[in-house]
Structures are given as structure tokens and as C-alpha cells.
Amino acid sequence: MFLRPALTVALAIASLAPAHAAAPAIDRNARIYSADGTVLGKVDRLLMKGDELTGVQLIFGSKMIVIPADTLTVEESGVKTSLTKKEVRALR
């Protein structure tokens, strides 16, 4: 009888654990497109914090930039950011 309340509490706590969304599968050298369809470059490096993708690094123009992971989606043609070319140009 004592185990039933303990089991109920354990199940309730387990259901409160945050579910982690799977990070998009991004490959090094994948093409990156802006929101307006411009090819920005290719992924040079995946930036990780533990198992979590935080961004991708690429050469854009003559500088190395980082595009945040939360702006990226994987599509059939490559990786797309929700940022426009103008917004990407402003990244440092």
C-alpha cells in the first residue's frame, strides 16, 4: 500500500521533466541559405554546448560569422536561416 503513493509521486515528477527537441541534423560543408534565398556559404564548424547545437560557423564575405542554431532549419536543398542576407551581414 505504501508503494502506490510513492509510485504516483515518482511518475508525476518524471512527467514534469522537460522534453528536449532533437537538434537538426546539420553536416559540415552543408550549404546555408538566407531567408531571402541567397547562398551564404557552407558550414565550416558546428558549435556545440554539450550535446546541444548552439550555432554554425561559416565564412561570409571575408569574415567568420556564427549563425545561431535557433534560426536554422534543415531543408532538402541545405540549411536555411530565418535571417536575411542583410541581417547576416550585421553578425560579428
PDB file of N, CA, C and O in Angstrom:
ATOM      1  N   MET A   1       0.805  -1.206   0.000  1.00  0.00           N
ATOM      2  CA  MET A   1       0.000   0.000   0.000  1.00  0.00           C
ATOM      3  C   MET A   1       0.846   1.267   0.000  1.00  0.00           C
ATOM      4  O   MET A   1       0.483   2.269  -0.617  1.00  0.00           O
ATOM      5  N   PHE A   2       1.990   1.209   0.707  1.00  0.00           N
ATOM      6  CA  PHE A   2       2.852   2.375   0.777  1.00  0.00           C
ATOM      7  C   PHE A   2       3.493   2.689  -0.580  1.00  0.00           C
ATOM      8  O   PHE A   2       3.764   3.853  -0.877  1.00  0.00           O
ATOM      9  N   LEU A   3       3.732   1.679  -1.393  1.00  0.00           N
ATOM     10  CA  LEU A   3       4.400   1.884  -2.678  1.00  0.00           C
ATOM     11  C   LEU A   3       3.538   2.626  -3.691  1.00  0.00           C
ATOM     12  O   LEU A   3       4.064   3.336  -4.547  1.00  0.00           O
ATOM     13  N   ARG A   4       2.243   2.473  -3.605  1.00  0.00           N
ATOM     14  CA  ARG A   4       1.362   3.120  -4.579  1.00  0.00           C
ATOM     15  C   ARG A   4       1.495   4.645  -4.534  1.00  0.00           C
ATOM     16  O   ARG A   4       1.676   5.245  -5.594  1.00  0.00           O
ATOM     17  N   PRO A   5       1.416   5.312  -3.370  1.00  0.00           N
ATOM     18  CA  PRO A   5       1.592   6.771  -3.362  1.00  0.00           C
ATOM     19  C   PRO A   5       2.996   7.184  -3.821  1.00  0.00           C
ATOM     20  O   PRO A   5       3.156   8.187  -4.517  1.00  0.00           O
ATOM     21  N   ALA A   6       4.006   6.407  -3.428  1.00  0.00           N
ATOM     22  CA  ALA A   6       5.374   6.738  -3.838  1.00  0.00           C
ATOM     23  C   ALA A   6       5.521   6.615  -5.352  1.00  0.00           C
ATOM     24  O   ALA A   6       6.178   7.445  -5.979  1.00  0.00           O
ATOM     25  N   LEU A   7       4.920   5.596  -5.935  1.00  0.00           N
ATOM     26  CA  LEU A   7       4.970   5.413  -7.380  1.00  0.00           C
ATOM     27  C   LEU A   7       4.238   6.545  -8.091  1.00  0.00           C
ATOM     28  O   LEU A   7       4.699   7.031  -9.124  1.00  0.00           O
ATOM     29  N   THR A   8       3.117   6.959  -7.552  1.00  0.00           N
ATOM     30  CA  THR A   8       2.349   8.056  -8.133  1.00  0.00           C
ATOM     31  C   THR A   8       3.170   9.339  -8.143  1.00  0.00           C
ATOM     32  O   THR A   8       3.183  10.064  -9.138  1.00  0.00           O
ATOM     33  N   VAL A   9       3.856   9.620  -7.037  1.00  0.00           N
ATOM     34  CA  VAL A   9       4.690  10.821  -6.950  1.00  0.00           C
ATOM     35  C   VAL A   9       5.852  10.727  -7.943  1.00  0.00           C
ATOM     36  O   VAL A   9       6.171  11.706  -8.618  1.00  0.00           O
ATOM     37  N   ALA A  10       6.479   9.565  -8.032  1.00  0.00           N
ATOM     38  CA  ALA A  10       7.602   9.386  -8.953  1.00  0.00           C
ATOM     39  C   ALA A  10       7.165   9.597 -10.401  1.00  0.00           C
ATOM     40  O   ALA A  10       7.883  10.228 -11.178  1.00  0.00           O
ATOM     41  N   LEU A  11       6.012   9.084 -10.765  1.00  0.00           N
ATOM     42  CA  LEU A  11       5.507   9.263 -12.129  1.00  0.00           C
ATOM     43  C   LEU A  11       5.166  10.721 -12.405  1.00  0.00           C
ATOM     44  O   LEU A  11       5.398  11.220 -13.506  1.00  0.00           O
ATOM     45  N   ALA A  12       4.619  11.401 -11.408  1.00  0.00           N
ATOM     46  CA  ALA A  12       4.280  12.816 -11.574  1.00  0.00           C
ATOM     47  C   ALA A  12       5.539  13.648 -11.793  1.00  0.00           C
ATOM     48  O   ALA A  12       5.560  14.538 -12.643  1.00  0.00           O
ATOM     49  N   ILE A  13       6.583  13.359 -11.028  1.00  0.00           N
ATOM     50  CA  ILE A  13       7.838  14.096 -11.177  1.00  0.00           C
ATOM     51  C   ILE A  13       8.460  13.814 -12.543  1.00  0.00           C
ATOM     52  O   ILE A  13       8.955  14.733 -13.195  1.00  0.00           O
ATOM     53  N   ALA A  14       8.442  12.579 -12.976  1.00  0.00           N
ATOM     54  CA  ALA A  14       9.018  12.214 -14.271  1.00  0.00           C
ATOM     55  C   ALA A  14       8.300  12.913 -15.418  1.00  0.00           C
ATOM     56  O   ALA A  14       8.923  13.266 -16.419  1.00  0.00           O
ATOM     57  N   SER A  15       7.007  13.111 -15.278  1.00  0.00           N
ATOM     58  CA  SER A  15       6.253  13.752 -16.355  1.00  0.00           C
ATOM     59  C   SER A  15       6.541  15.243 -16.436  1.00  0.00           C
ATOM     60  O   SER A  15       6.230  15.876 -17.445  1.00  0.00           O
ATOM     61  N   LEU A  16       7.138  15.822 -15.378  1.00  0.00           N
ATOM     62  CA  LEU A  16       7.471  17.237 -15.390  1.00  0.00           C
ATOM     63  C   LEU A  16       8.826  17.520 -16.028  1.00  0.00           C
ATOM     64  O   LEU A  16       9.152  18.678 -16.289  1.00  0.00           O
ATOM     65  N   ALA A  17       9.612  16.494 -16.279  1.00  0.00           N
ATOM     66  CA  ALA A  17      10.935  16.679 -16.873  1.00  0.00           C
ATOM     67  C   ALA A  17      10.785  17.268 -18.268  1.00  0.00           C
ATOM     68  O   ALA A  17       9.953  16.810 -19.052  1.00  0.00           O
ATOM     69  N   PRO A  18      11.588  18.284 -18.584  1.00  0.00           N
ATOM     70  CA  PRO A  18      11.449  18.906 -19.907  1.00  0.00           C
ATOM     71  C   PRO A  18      11.857  17.956 -21.020  1.00  0.00           C
ATOM     72  O   PRO A  18      12.829  17.210 -20.905  1.00  0.00           O
ATOM     73  N   ALA A  19      11.104  18.003 -22.078  1.00  0.00           N
ATOM     74  CA  ALA A  19      11.444  17.191 -23.256  1.00  0.00           C
ATOM     75  C   ALA A  19      12.368  18.023 -24.129  1.00  0.00           C
ATOM     76  O   ALA A  19      12.069  19.184 -24.406  1.00  0.00           O
ATOM     77  N   HIS A  20      13.466  17.465 -24.561  1.00  0.00           N
ATOM     78  CA  HIS A  20      14.401  18.183 -25.414  1.00  0.00           C
ATOM     79  C   HIS A  20      14.080  17.895 -26.868  1.00  0.00           C
ATOM     80  O   HIS A  20      13.943  16.744 -27.283  1.00  0.00           O
ATOM     81  N   ALA A  21      13.964  18.971 -27.627  1.00  0.00           N
ATOM     82  CA  ALA A  21      13.740  18.805 -29.059  1.00  0.00           C
ATOM     83  C   ALA A  21      15.039  18.342 -29.704  1.00  0.00           C
ATOM     84  O   ALA A  21      16.127  18.775 -29.326  1.00  0.00           O
ATOM     85  N   ALA A  22      14.907  17.483 -30.651  1.00  0.00           N
ATOM     86  CA  ALA A  22      16.094  16.984 -31.347  1.00  0.00           C
ATOM     87  C   ALA A  22      16.696  18.106 -32.183  1.00  0.00           C
ATOM     88  O   ALA A  22      15.985  18.820 -32.891  1.00  0.00           O
ATOM     89  N   ALA A  23      17.991  18.248 -32.094  1.00  0.00           N
ATOM     90  CA  ALA A  23      18.685  19.259 -32.885  1.00  0.00           C
ATOM     91  C   ALA A  23      18.643  18.852 -34.355  1.00  0.00           C
ATOM     92  O   ALA A  23      18.724  17.669 -34.683  1.00  0.00           O
ATOM     93  N   PRO A  24      18.515  19.844 -35.235  1.00  0.00           N
ATOM     94  CA  PRO A  24      18.512  19.495 -36.648  1.00  0.00           C
ATOM     95  C   PRO A  24      19.825  18.839 -37.045  1.00  0.00           C
ATOM     96  O   PRO A  24      20.884  19.206 -36.534  1.00  0.00           O
ATOM     97  N   ALA A  25      19.763  17.881 -37.942  1.00  0.00           N
ATOM     98  CA  ALA A  25      20.967  17.172 -38.392  1.00  0.00           C
ATOM     99  C   ALA A  25      21.664  18.023 -39.445  1.00  0.00           C
ATOM    100  O   ALA A  25      21.277  18.022 -40.613  1.00  0.00           O
ATOM    101  N   ILE A  26      22.686  18.742 -39.025  1.00  0.00           N
ATOM    102  CA  ILE A  26      23.422  19.627 -39.919  1.00  0.00           C
ATOM    103  C   ILE A  26      24.814  19.056 -40.117  1.00  0.00           C
ATOM    104  O   ILE A  26      25.511  18.742 -39.152  1.00  0.00           O
ATOM    105  N   ASP A  27      25.210  18.926 -41.361  1.00  0.00           N
ATOM    106  CA  ASP A  27      26.527  18.389 -41.688  1.00  0.00           C
ATOM    107  C   ASP A  27      27.504  19.522 -41.980  1.00  0.00           C
ATOM    108  O   ASP A  27      27.125  20.579 -42.485  1.00  0.00           O
ATOM    109  N   ARG A  28      28.756  19.280 -41.653  1.00  0.00           N
ATOM    110  CA  ARG A  28      29.807  20.211 -42.027  1.00  0.00           C
ATOM    111  C   ARG A  28      29.835  20.260 -43.556  1.00  0.00           C
ATOM    112  O   ARG A  28      29.655  19.234 -44.212  1.00  0.00           O
ATOM    113  N   ASN A  29      30.052  21.411 -44.105  1.00  0.00           N
ATOM    114  CA  ASN A  29      30.068  21.685 -45.548  1.00  0.00           C
ATOM    115  C   ASN A  29      28.682  21.787 -46.168  1.00  0.00           C
ATOM    116  O   ASN A  29      28.569  21.942 -47.384  1.00  0.00           O
ATOM    117  N   ALA A  30      27.622  21.703 -45.363  1.00  0.00           N
ATOM    118  CA  ALA A  30      26.270  21.891 -45.902  1.00  0.00           C
ATOM    119  C   ALA A  30      26.104  23.353 -46.323  1.00  0.00           C
ATOM    120  O   ALA A  30      26.607  24.255 -45.653  1.00  0.00           O
ATOM    121  N   ARG A  31      25.412  23.581 -47.414  1.00  0.00           N
ATOM    122  CA  ARG A  31      25.138  24.953 -47.859  1.00  0.00           C
ATOM    123  C   ARG A  31      24.136  25.607 -46.921  1.00  0.00           C
ATOM    124  O   ARG A  31      23.206  24.966 -46.431  1.00  0.00           O
ATOM    125  N   ILE A  32      24.344  26.895 -46.682  1.00  0.00           N
ATOM    126  CA  ILE A  32      23.427  27.670 -45.848  1.00  0.00           C
ATOM    127  C   ILE A  32      22.808  28.763 -46.705  1.00  0.00           C
ATOM    128  O   ILE A  32      23.503  29.498 -47.407  1.00  0.00           O
ATOM    129  N   TYR A  33      21.476  28.852 -46.629  1.00  0.00           N
ATOM    130  CA  TYR A  33      20.713  29.845 -47.377  1.00  0.00           C
ATOM    131  C   TYR A  33      20.085  30.842 -46.413  1.00  0.00           C
ATOM    132  O   TYR A  33      19.700  30.486 -45.299  1.00  0.00           O
ATOM    133  N   SER A  34      19.985  32.093 -46.849  1.00  0.00           N
ATOM    134  CA  SER A  34      19.307  33.111 -46.052  1.00  0.00           C
ATOM    135  C   SER A  34      17.798  32.981 -46.236  1.00  0.00           C
ATOM    136  O   SER A  34      17.324  32.219 -47.080  1.00  0.00           O
ATOM    137  N   ALA A  35      17.056  33.733 -45.437  1.00  0.00           N
ATOM    138  CA  ALA A  35      15.593  33.717 -45.538  1.00  0.00           C
ATOM    139  C   ALA A  35      15.132  34.202 -46.909  1.00  0.00           C
ATOM    140  O   ALA A  35      14.067  33.808 -47.385  1.00  0.00           O
ATOM    141  N   ASP A  36      15.932  35.056 -47.543  1.00  0.00           N
ATOM    142  CA  ASP A  36      15.565  35.546 -48.868  1.00  0.00           C
ATOM    143  C   ASP A  36      16.172  34.728 -50.007  1.00  0.00           C
ATOM    144  O   ASP A  36      16.145  35.152 -51.162  1.00  0.00           O
ATOM    145  N   GLY A  37      16.728  33.537 -49.675  1.00  0.00           N
ATOM    146  CA  GLY A  37      17.162  32.585 -50.693  1.00  0.00           C
ATOM    147  C   GLY A  37      18.595  32.701 -51.176  1.00  0.00           C
ATOM    148  O   GLY A  37      19.007  31.952 -52.062  1.00  0.00           O
ATOM    149  N   THR A  38      19.357  33.616 -50.620  1.00  0.00           N
ATOM    150  CA  THR A  38      20.754  33.793 -51.020  1.00  0.00           C
ATOM    151  C   THR A  38      21.631  32.705 -50.409  1.00  0.00           C
ATOM    152  O   THR A  38      21.486  32.375 -49.232  1.00  0.00           O
ATOM    153  N   VAL A  39      22.542  32.151 -51.207  1.00  0.00           N
ATOM    154  CA  VAL A  39      23.519  31.203 -50.658  1.00  0.00           C
ATOM    155  C   VAL A  39      24.524  32.017 -49.854  1.00  0.00           C
ATOM    156  O   VAL A  39      25.191  32.904 -50.388  1.00  0.00           O
ATOM    157  N   LEU A  40      24.626  31.705 -48.559  1.00  0.00           N
ATOM    158  CA  LEU A  40      25.529  32.447 -47.679  1.00  0.00           C
ATOM    159  C   LEU A  40      26.917  31.824 -47.624  1.00  0.00           C
ATOM    160  O   LEU A  40      27.912  32.523 -47.428  1.00  0.00           O
ATOM    161  N   GLY A  41      26.980  30.515 -47.795  1.00  0.00           N
ATOM    162  CA  GLY A  41      28.252  29.811 -47.708  1.00  0.00           C
ATOM    163  C   GLY A  41      28.023  28.381 -47.285  1.00  0.00           C
ATOM    164  O   GLY A  41      26.927  27.841 -47.433  1.00  0.00           O
ATOM    165  N   LYS A  42      29.077  27.768 -46.753  1.00  0.00           N
ATOM    166  CA  LYS A  42      28.994  26.386 -46.277  1.00  0.00           C
ATOM    167  C   LYS A  42      29.386  26.332 -44.808  1.00  0.00           C
ATOM    168  O   LYS A  42      30.206  27.124 -44.344  1.00  0.00           O
ATOM    169  N   VAL A  43      28.798  25.400 -44.088  1.00  0.00           N
ATOM    170  CA  VAL A  43      29.109  25.224 -42.671  1.00  0.00           C
ATOM    171  C   VAL A  43      30.581  24.855 -42.537  1.00  0.00           C
ATOM    172  O   VAL A  43      31.043  23.874 -43.121  1.00  0.00           O
ATOM    173  N   ASP A  44      31.308  25.647 -41.765  1.00  0.00           N
ATOM    174  CA  ASP A  44      32.711  25.356 -41.501  1.00  0.00           C
ATOM    175  C   ASP A  44      32.856  24.577 -40.193  1.00  0.00           C
ATOM    176  O   ASP A  44      33.673  23.662 -40.091  1.00  0.00           O
ATOM    177  N   ARG A  45      32.053  24.951 -39.198  1.00  0.00           N
ATOM    178  CA  ARG A  45      32.146  24.306 -37.889  1.00  0.00           C
ATOM    179  C   ARG A  45      30.781  24.314 -37.202  1.00  0.00           C
ATOM    180  O   ARG A  45      30.037  25.293 -37.274  1.00  0.00           O
ATOM    181  N   LEU A  46      30.472  23.208 -36.540  1.00  0.00           N
ATOM    182  CA  LEU A  46      29.273  23.121 -35.711  1.00  0.00           C
ATOM    183  C   LEU A  46      29.669  23.522 -34.300  1.00  0.00           C
ATOM    184  O   LEU A  46      30.627  22.978 -33.752  1.00  0.00           O
ATOM    185  N   LEU A  47      28.956  24.454 -33.709  1.00  0.00           N
ATOM    186  CA  LEU A  47      29.251  24.904 -32.356  1.00  0.00           C
ATOM    187  C   LEU A  47      28.309  24.200 -31.391  1.00  0.00           C
ATOM    188  O   LEU A  47      27.088  24.306 -31.501  1.00  0.00           O
ATOM    189  N   MET A  48      28.897  23.486 -30.450  1.00  0.00           N
ATOM    190  CA  MET A  48      28.126  22.657 -29.532  1.00  0.00           C
ATOM    191  C   MET A  48      28.377  23.090 -28.091  1.00  0.00           C
ATOM    192  O   MET A  48      29.467  23.544 -27.744  1.00  0.00           O
ATOM    193  N   LYS A  49      27.352  22.942 -27.266  1.00  0.00           N
ATOM    194  CA  LYS A  49      27.475  23.082 -25.815  1.00  0.00           C
ATOM    195  C   LYS A  49      26.941  21.774 -25.258  1.00  0.00           C
ATOM    196  O   LYS A  49      25.731  21.590 -25.134  1.00  0.00           O
ATOM    197  N   GLY A  50      27.850  20.866 -24.922  1.00  0.00           N
ATOM    198  CA  GLY A  50      27.444  19.514 -24.556  1.00  0.00           C
ATOM    199  C   GLY A  50      26.909  18.822 -25.796  1.00  0.00           C
ATOM    200  O   GLY A  50      27.601  18.732 -26.811  1.00  0.00           O
ATOM    201  N   ASP A  51      25.678  18.332 -25.717  1.00  0.00           N
ATOM    202  CA  ASP A  51      25.033  17.677 -26.859  1.00  0.00           C
ATOM    203  C   ASP A  51      24.158  18.630 -27.661  1.00  0.00           C
ATOM    204  O   ASP A  51      23.508  18.215 -28.620  1.00  0.00           O
ATOM    205  N   GLU A  52      24.137  19.898 -27.279  1.00  0.00           N
ATOM    206  CA  GLU A  52      23.224  20.857 -27.895  1.00  0.00           C
ATOM    207  C   GLU A  52      23.945  21.726 -28.922  1.00  0.00           C
ATOM    208  O   GLU A  52      24.991  22.308 -28.636  1.00  0.00           O
ATOM    209  N   LEU A  53      23.374  21.804 -30.116  1.00  0.00           N
ATOM    210  CA  LEU A  53      23.903  22.677 -31.157  1.00  0.00           C
ATOM    211  C   LEU A  53      23.533  24.112 -30.804  1.00  0.00           C
ATOM    212  O   LEU A  53      22.357  24.420 -30.612  1.00  0.00           O
ATOM    213  N   THR A  54      24.532  24.997 -30.716  1.00  0.00           N
ATOM    214  CA  THR A  54      24.263  26.393 -30.388  1.00  0.00           C
ATOM    215  C   THR A  54      24.377  27.307 -31.602  1.00  0.00           C
ATOM    216  O   THR A  54      23.827  28.408 -31.606  1.00  0.00           O
ATOM    217  N   GLY A  55      25.085  26.854 -32.627  1.00  0.00           N
ATOM    218  CA  GLY A  55      25.237  27.664 -33.819  1.00  0.00           C
ATOM    219  C   GLY A  55      26.131  26.987 -34.834  1.00  0.00           C
ATOM    220  O   GLY A  55      26.707  25.930 -34.581  1.00  0.00           O
ATOM    221  N   VAL A  56      26.233  27.619 -35.987  1.00  0.00           N
ATOM    222  CA  VAL A  56      27.154  27.146 -37.016  1.00  0.00           C
ATOM    223  C   VAL A  56      28.054  28.303 -37.408  1.00  0.00           C
ATOM    224  O   VAL A  56      27.636  29.460 -37.436  1.00  0.00           O
ATOM    225  N   GLN A  57      29.280  27.967 -37.707  1.00  0.00           N
ATOM    226  CA  GLN A  57      30.260  28.966 -38.101  1.00  0.00           C
ATOM    227  C   GLN A  57      30.529  28.814 -39.592  1.00  0.00           C
ATOM    228  O   GLN A  57      30.652  27.699 -40.099  1.00  0.00           O
ATOM    229  N   LEU A  58      30.619  29.939 -40.288  1.00  0.00           N
ATOM    230  CA  LEU A  58      30.923  29.907 -41.706  1.00  0.00           C
ATOM    231  C   LEU A  58      31.657  31.164 -42.110  1.00  0.00           C
ATOM    232  O   LEU A  58      31.636  32.167 -41.397  1.00  0.00           O
ATOM    233  N   ILE A  59      32.302  31.104 -43.247  1.00  0.00           N
ATOM    234  CA  ILE A  59      32.950  32.288 -43.797  1.00  0.00           C
ATOM    235  C   ILE A  59      31.931  32.973 -44.691  1.00  0.00           C
ATOM    236  O   ILE A  59      31.405  32.377 -45.632  1.00  0.00           O
ATOM    237  N   PHE A  60      31.660  34.238 -44.382  1.00  0.00           N
ATOM    238  CA  PHE A  60      30.708  35.028 -45.158  1.00  0.00           C
ATOM    239  C   PHE A  60      31.439  36.286 -45.599  1.00  0.00           C
ATOM    240  O   PHE A  60      31.850  37.100 -44.772  1.00  0.00           O
ATOM    241  N   GLY A  61      31.598  36.435 -46.898  1.00  0.00           N
ATOM    242  CA  GLY A  61      32.425  37.534 -47.393  1.00  0.00           C
ATOM    243  C   GLY A  61      33.862  37.236 -47.007  1.00  0.00           C
ATOM    244  O   GLY A  61      34.431  36.231 -47.432  1.00  0.00           O
ATOM    245  N   SER A  62      34.438  38.099 -46.214  1.00  0.00           N
ATOM    246  CA  SER A  62      35.823  37.882 -45.775  1.00  0.00           C
ATOM    247  C   SER A  62      35.926  37.675 -44.270  1.00  0.00           C
ATOM    248  O   SER A  62      37.018  37.740 -43.707  1.00  0.00           O
ATOM    249  N   LYS A  63      34.783  37.425 -43.610  1.00  0.00           N
ATOM    250  CA  LYS A  63      34.854  37.242 -42.162  1.00  0.00           C
ATOM    251  C   LYS A  63      34.151  35.969 -41.714  1.00  0.00           C
ATOM    252  O   LYS A  63      33.245  35.461 -42.375  1.00  0.00           O
ATOM    253  N   MET A  64      34.600  35.476 -40.574  1.00  0.00           N
ATOM    254  CA  MET A  64      34.000  34.293 -39.960  1.00  0.00           C
ATOM    255  C   MET A  64      32.820  34.774 -39.117  1.00  0.00           C
ATOM    256  O   MET A  64      32.971  35.658 -38.274  1.00  0.00           O
ATOM    257  N   ILE A  65      31.647  34.189 -39.348  1.00  0.00           N
ATOM    258  CA  ILE A  65      30.462  34.569 -38.574  1.00  0.00           C
ATOM    259  C   ILE A  65      29.843  33.326 -37.948  1.00  0.00           C
ATOM    260  O   ILE A  65      30.121  32.197 -38.352  1.00  0.00           O
ATOM    261  N   VAL A  66      28.996  33.566 -36.950  1.00  0.00           N
ATOM    262  CA  VAL A  66      28.251  32.494 -36.296  1.00  0.00           C
ATOM    263  C   VAL A  66      26.769  32.781 -36.477  1.00  0.00           C
ATOM    264  O   VAL A  66      26.291  33.870 -36.161  1.00  0.00           O
ATOM    265  N   ILE A  67      26.051  31.795 -36.988  1.00  0.00           N
ATOM    266  CA  ILE A  67      24.597  31.896 -37.114  1.00  0.00           C
ATOM    267  C   ILE A  67      23.992  31.051 -35.999  1.00  0.00           C
ATOM    268  O   ILE A  67      24.292  29.862 -35.892  1.00  0.00           O
ATOM    269  N   PRO A  68      23.137  31.656 -35.162  1.00  0.00           N
ATOM    270  CA  PRO A  68      22.548  30.923 -34.034  1.00  0.00           C
ATOM    271  C   PRO A  68      21.696  29.738 -34.499  1.00  0.00           C
ATOM    272  O   PRO A  68      20.989  29.818 -35.503  1.00  0.00           O
ATOM    273  N   ALA A  69      21.782  28.650 -33.750  1.00  0.00           N
ATOM    274  CA  ALA A  69      21.062  27.420 -34.104  1.00  0.00           C
ATOM    275  C   ALA A  69      19.553  27.616 -34.112  1.00  0.00           C
ATOM    276  O   ALA A  69      18.850  26.976 -34.892  1.00  0.00           O
ATOM    277  N   ASP A  70      19.046  28.501 -33.245  1.00  0.00           N
ATOM    278  CA  ASP A  70      17.590  28.659 -33.184  1.00  0.00           C
ATOM    279  C   ASP A  70      17.016  29.352 -34.414  1.00  0.00           C
ATOM    280  O   ASP A  70      15.798  29.484 -34.535  1.00  0.00           O
ATOM    281  N   THR A  71      17.878  29.795 -35.329  1.00  0.00           N
ATOM    282  CA  THR A  71      17.399  30.388 -36.583  1.00  0.00           C
ATOM    283  C   THR A  71      17.481  29.412 -37.749  1.00  0.00           C
ATOM    284  O   THR A  71      17.109  29.757 -38.870  1.00  0.00           O
ATOM    285  N   LEU A  72      17.965  28.194 -37.497  1.00  0.00           N
ATOM    286  CA  LEU A  72      18.253  27.242 -38.571  1.00  0.00           C
ATOM    287  C   LEU A  72      17.194  26.160 -38.722  1.00  0.00           C
ATOM    288  O   LEU A  72      16.639  25.669 -37.739  1.00  0.00           O
ATOM    289  N   THR A  73      16.926  25.801 -39.959  1.00  0.00           N
ATOM    290  CA  THR A  73      16.102  24.636 -40.273  1.00  0.00           C
ATOM    291  C   THR A  73      16.805  23.869 -41.391  1.00  0.00           C
ATOM    292  O   THR A  73      17.478  24.449 -42.243  1.00  0.00           O
ATOM    293  N   VAL A  74      16.630  22.562 -41.362  1.00  0.00           N
ATOM    294  CA  VAL A  74      17.240  21.726 -42.392  1.00  0.00           C
ATOM    295  C   VAL A  74      16.195  21.459 -43.465  1.00  0.00           C
ATOM    296  O   VAL A  74      15.090  21.002 -43.175  1.00  0.00           O
ATOM    297  N   GLU A  75      16.558  21.749 -44.699  1.00  0.00           N
ATOM    298  CA  GLU A  75      15.676  21.518 -45.835  1.00  0.00           C
ATOM    299  C   GLU A  75      16.386  20.608 -46.825  1.00  0.00           C
ATOM    300  O   GLU A  75      17.568  20.304 -46.663  1.00  0.00           O
ATOM    301  N   GLU A  76      15.674  20.184 -47.830  1.00  0.00           N
ATOM    302  CA  GLU A  76      16.235  19.279 -48.831  1.00  0.00           C
ATOM    303  C   GLU A  76      17.457  19.881 -49.529  1.00  0.00           C
ATOM    304  O   GLU A  76      18.420  19.174 -49.828  1.00  0.00           O
ATOM    305  N   SER A  77      17.411  21.172 -49.781  1.00  0.00           N
ATOM    306  CA  SER A  77      18.499  21.840 -50.504  1.00  0.00           C
ATOM    307  C   SER A  77      19.675  22.224 -49.610  1.00  0.00           C
ATOM    308  O   SER A  77      20.735  22.597 -50.113  1.00  0.00           O
ATOM    309  N   GLY A  78      19.504  22.138 -48.309  1.00  0.00           N
ATOM    310  CA  GLY A  78      20.565  22.522 -47.380  1.00  0.00           C
ATOM    311  C   GLY A  78      19.985  23.064 -46.092  1.00  0.00           C
ATOM    312  O   GLY A  78      18.903  22.663 -45.662  1.00  0.00           O
ATOM    313  N   VAL A  79      20.718  23.978 -45.485  1.00  0.00           N
ATOM    314  CA  VAL A  79      20.308  24.571 -44.214  1.00  0.00           C
ATOM    315  C   VAL A  79      19.820  25.986 -44.495  1.00  0.00           C
ATOM    316  O   VAL A  79      20.449  26.727 -45.249  1.00  0.00           O
ATOM    317  N   LYS A  80      18.706  26.354 -43.890  1.00  0.00           N
ATOM    318  CA  LYS A  80      18.154  27.690 -44.102  1.00  0.00           C
ATOM    319  C   LYS A  80      18.075  28.411 -42.770  1.00  0.00           C
ATOM    320  O   LYS A  80      17.667  27.832 -41.763  1.00  0.00           O
ATOM    321  N   THR A  81      18.468  29.680 -42.768  1.00  0.00           N
ATOM    322  CA  THR A  81      18.325  30.512 -41.588  1.00  0.00           C
ATOM    323  C   THR A  81      17.128  31.433 -41.778  1.00  0.00           C
ATOM    324  O   THR A  81      16.768  31.774 -42.905  1.00  0.00           O
ATOM    325  N   SER A  82      16.523  31.827 -40.683  1.00  0.00           N
ATOM    326  CA  SER A  82      15.398  32.760 -40.753  1.00  0.00           C
ATOM    327  C   SER A  82      15.896  34.201 -40.898  1.00  0.00           C
ATOM    328  O   SER A  82      15.095  35.130 -40.996  1.00  0.00           O
ATOM    329  N   LEU A  83      17.212  34.382 -40.912  1.00  0.00           N
ATOM    330  CA  LEU A  83      17.807  35.708 -41.077  1.00  0.00           C
ATOM    331  C   LEU A  83      17.960  36.045 -42.561  1.00  0.00           C
ATOM    332  O   LEU A  83      18.239  35.171 -43.382  1.00  0.00           O
ATOM    333  N   THR A  84      17.774  37.313 -42.887  1.00  0.00           N
ATOM    334  CA  THR A  84      18.005  37.762 -44.262  1.00  0.00           C
ATOM    335  C   THR A  84      19.504  37.973 -44.479  1.00  0.00           C
ATOM    336  O   THR A  84      20.283  37.969 -43.526  1.00  0.00           O
ATOM    337  N   LYS A  85      19.894  38.156 -45.724  1.00  0.00           N
ATOM    338  CA  LYS A  85      21.304  38.403 -46.032  1.00  0.00           C
ATOM    339  C   LYS A  85      21.780  39.671 -45.326  1.00  0.00           C
ATOM    340  O   LYS A  85      22.909  39.724 -44.836  1.00  0.00           O
ATOM    341  N   LYS A  86      20.938  40.672 -45.274  1.00  0.00           N
ATOM    342  CA  LYS A  86      21.287  41.932 -44.609  1.00  0.00           C
ATOM    343  C   LYS A  86      21.518  41.705 -43.113  1.00  0.00           C
ATOM    344  O   LYS A  86      22.455  42.259 -42.540  1.00  0.00           O
ATOM    345  N   GLU A  87      20.669  40.893 -42.480  1.00  0.00           N
ATOM    346  CA  GLU A  87      20.836  40.593 -41.053  1.00  0.00           C
ATOM    347  C   GLU A  87      22.103  39.773 -40.806  1.00  0.00           C
ATOM    348  O   GLU A  87      22.800  39.986 -39.814  1.00  0.00           O
ATOM    349  N   VAL A  88      22.397  38.843 -41.701  1.00  0.00           N
ATOM    350  CA  VAL A  88      23.610  38.028 -41.572  1.00  0.00           C
ATOM    351  C   VAL A  88      24.843  38.914 -41.718  1.00  0.00           C
ATOM    352  O   VAL A  88      25.830  38.725 -41.006  1.00  0.00           O
ATOM    353  N   ARG A  89      24.796  39.868 -42.626  1.00  0.00           N
ATOM    354  CA  ARG A  89      25.921  40.773 -42.837  1.00  0.00           C
ATOM    355  C   ARG A  89      26.251  41.550 -41.556  1.00  0.00           C
ATOM    356  O   ARG A  89      27.405  41.919 -41.335  1.00  0.00           O
ATOM    357  N   ALA A  90      25.248  41.795 -40.720  1.00  0.00           N
ATOM    358  CA  ALA A  90      25.447  42.554 -39.477  1.00  0.00           C
ATOM    359  C   ALA A  90      26.003  41.697 -38.338  1.00  0.00           C
ATOM    360  O   ALA A  90      26.407  42.236 -37.308  1.00  0.00           O
ATOM    361  N   LEU A  91      26.031  40.373 -38.506  1.00  0.00           N
ATOM    362  CA  LEU A  91      26.551  39.498 -37.448  1.00  0.00           C
ATOM    363  C   LEU A  91      28.055  39.674 -37.313  1.00  0.00           C
ATOM    364  O   LEU A  91      28.748  39.982 -38.283  1.00  0.00           O
ATOM    365  N   ARG A  92      28.543  39.476 -36.113  1.00  0.00           N
ATOM    366  CA  ARG A  92      30.001  39.565 -35.858  1.00  0.00           C
ATOM    367  C   ARG A  92      30.495  38.260 -35.337  1.00  0.00           C
ATOM    368  O   ARG A  92      31.686  38.118 -35.058  1.00  0.00           O
TER     369      ARG A  92
END
